[in-house]
Amino acid sequence: MTIISIGRLLRAGNAGFVVGCRVTQLDAPIFGAMVQADLEQDYRIYGLVYDIHIDDDGLVRQLVIAEDVDENVIADNRFNRNVPLEISILAIGYCQNGRLSHLLPPRPPLSLDSIYLCDQEELCKFTNAGHFGYFRHILRAENLPIEELLAAHLQQAQLAHVRYGDPTWIERASQELITLLRDNYPLLMNLLGSLRDVMITA
């Protein structure tokens, strides 16, 4: 497994958590990426990145209106700034004593715990466990771009499954989503539109 640390925990609840990192680490996580928090040797929480947020600070407010800002000043601000880049993560399951579950984790990670980007092998392992039970966490999330989050996740998961010899995974996932959303026509139509792009580019 390739371990890529994306930052440390700022705050958390059972349904999700927020990670802080330097702006220079922005190339590690992307929207829809699956991440993990290893809390103990036998307990791991999984989640999906649904927002990457950069707040301003006093110095940034001054620099954006200044003329001809030196590149060294910009680099220093990005590396040494007091306000971190924040990555919001939706909890979608956990692994305890070697057993994967698509239920919400029994307890959240703690402040300053390290959060890692899942590699393709771990992504395949989690998304193949059970019968897409983690979809319900995404579908019931409020105030999130659900269709775009699902499309981004499915695209990344499909690439991983194709690499590991299961190109039909996206078809099974799509059928499950159609079943789950049969009574929510507007959301289903929006999601199918996003899935067309995934199927074309996967």
C-alpha positions in Angstrom: 0.0 0.0 0.0 1.2 3.5 -0.8 0.7 5.7 2.2 0.1 9.4 1.4 -0.6 11.6 4.4 -2.9 14.5 3.5 -3.0 16.2 6.9 -4.2 16.1 10.5 -7.6 16.1 12.1 -9.1 19.5 13.1 -12.5 18.4 14.3 -14.7 15.3 13.9 -18.1 13.6 14.6 -19.4 10.2 13.8 -20.8 11.4 10.4 -17.6 13.1 9.2 -14.5 15.1 10.0 -12.4 18.0 8.8 -8.7 17.8 8.1 -6.2 20.6 8.0 -3.0 20.7 5.9 -0.6 23.1 4.3 -1.6 24.6 1.0 1.4 22.9 -0.6 -0.3 19.6 0.1 -3.2 20.4 -2.2 -2.0 18.0 -4.8 -2.6 15.0 -2.5 -6.4 15.0 -2.0 -9.1 15.6 -4.7 -12.8 15.9 -4.6 -14.4 12.4 -4.2 -11.2 10.8 -3.1 -11.4 8.0 -0.4 -9.3 8.6 2.7 -8.7 6.7 5.9 -7.8 7.4 9.5 -5.9 4.7 11.3 -6.9 5.2 14.9 -5.5 2.0 16.4 -3.8 -1.1 15.0 -7.2 -2.8 14.5 -9.5 0.2 13.9 -9.7 2.3 10.7 -12.3 4.9 9.5 -13.0 5.5 5.8 -14.5 8.7 4.2 -14.9 10.6 1.0 -13.6 14.1 0.4 -16.6 16.4 -0.3 -15.1 19.9 0.1 -11.6 21.5 -0.1 -11.8 24.9 1.5 -9.2 27.7 1.8 -9.9 30.5 4.2 -8.2 33.9 3.9 -6.2 35.6 6.7 -5.1 39.1 7.3 -1.9 38.9 5.3 -3.7 37.3 2.3 -6.2 40.1 2.3 -3.3 42.6 2.0 -1.4 40.7 -0.6 -4.3 40.2 -3.0 -4.6 44.0 -3.5 -0.8 44.6 -3.6 1.0 45.1 -6.9 3.9 42.9 -8.1 3.9 40.5 -5.1 7.3 38.7 -4.9 7.0 35.0 -5.6 9.1 34.3 -2.5 6.4 36.2 -0.4 3.7 34.0 -2.0 5.6 30.8 -1.4 6.3 31.8 2.3 2.7 32.6 2.9 1.6 29.2 1.5 4.1 27.3 3.5 4.0 29.2 6.7 0.4 30.6 6.8 -1.5 30.4 10.1 -4.8 29.3 8.5 -4.6 25.8 7.0 -6.4 24.4 4.0 -9.4 22.5 5.2 -10.6 19.2 3.7 -14.1 18.1 4.7 -14.7 14.3 4.7 -18.0 12.3 4.9 -17.6 9.1 6.9 -18.7 6.1 4.9 -17.6 3.1 7.0 -14.8 1.5 9.0 -12.7 -1.6 9.5 -12.3 -3.2 12.9 -10.4 -6.4 13.7 -10.1 -7.0 10.0 -13.8 -6.8 9.3 -15.1 -4.1 6.9 -18.4 -2.4 7.6 -20.4 0.2 5.7 -22.0 1.5 8.9 -21.0 4.8 10.5 -17.9 4.4 12.7 -18.5 3.7 16.4 -16.2 6.6 17.4 -14.6 9.4 15.4 -10.9 10.1 15.1 -9.2 12.5 17.6 -7.6 15.9 17.1 -4.3 15.8 15.2 -4.8 12.2 14.1 -3.2 11.7 10.7 -5.4 11.2 7.6 -4.2 9.2 4.6 -5.2 8.9 1.0 -6.4 5.4 0.2 -4.6 3.7 -2.7 -6.5 1.8 -5.5 -6.2 -1.6 -3.8 -7.8 -0.3 -0.6 -10.4 1.5 -2.6 -11.4 -1.7 -4.4 -11.4 -3.7 -1.1 -13.8 -1.3 0.6 -16.2 -0.8 -2.4 -16.4 -4.5 -3.0 -17.3 -5.3 0.7 -21.0 -5.9 1.2 -23.6 -4.6 -1.2 -22.9 -0.9 -1.6 -24.2 -0.1 1.8 -22.1 3.0 2.1 -24.1 4.7 -0.7 -26.8 5.5 1.9 -24.4 7.8 3.8 -23.9 9.8 0.6 -27.5 9.9 -0.5 -28.8 11.2 2.8 -26.1 13.8 3.3 -27.6 17.3 3.5 -26.2 20.4 1.7 -23.7 18.4 -0.3 -23.4 18.2 -4.1 -24.5 14.5 -4.0 -24.6 13.9 -7.7 -21.1 15.3 -8.3 -19.7 13.6 -5.2 -21.0 10.2 -6.4 -19.8 10.8 -9.9 -16.3 11.7 -8.8 -16.2 8.7 -6.4 -17.5 6.3 -9.0 -15.0 7.5 -11.6 -12.1 7.0 -9.3 -13.4 3.6 -8.0 -14.0 2.4 -11.6 -10.5 3.2 -12.6 -9.2 1.2 -9.6 -11.5 -1.8 -10.4 -10.5 -1.8 -14.1 -6.9 -1.9 -13.0 -7.6 -4.9 -10.7 -9.6 -6.8 -13.3 -13.2 -5.9 -12.6 -14.4 -3.6 -15.4 -18.1 -4.4 -14.7 -18.1 -2.8 -11.2 -19.5 0.5 -12.4 -22.5 -1.3 -13.9 -23.3 -3.0 -10.6 -22.9 0.3 -8.7 -25.1 2.2 -11.2 -27.9 -0.4 -10.9 -27.8 -0.2 -7.1 -28.1 3.6 -7.3 -31.0 3.4 -9.7 -32.8 1.0 -7.3 -32.1 3.3 -4.3 -33.3 6.4 -6.1 -36.3 5.0 -7.9 -38.6 7.2 -5.8 -36.5 10.3 -6.2 -36.8 11.0 -9.9 -35.1 14.5 -10.0 -32.0 13.3 -8.1 -31.9 10.1 -10.2 -31.9 12.0 -13.5 -29.2 14.4 -12.3 -27.1 11.4 -11.2 -27.6 9.6 -14.4 -26.4 12.6 -16.3 -23.3 12.7 -14.2 -22.8 8.9 -14.6 -22.8 9.3 -18.4 -19.7 11.4 -18.1 -18.1 8.8 -15.8 -18.9 5.9 -18.2 -17.5 7.8 -21.2 -14.2 8.8 -19.5 -13.7 5.6 -17.3 
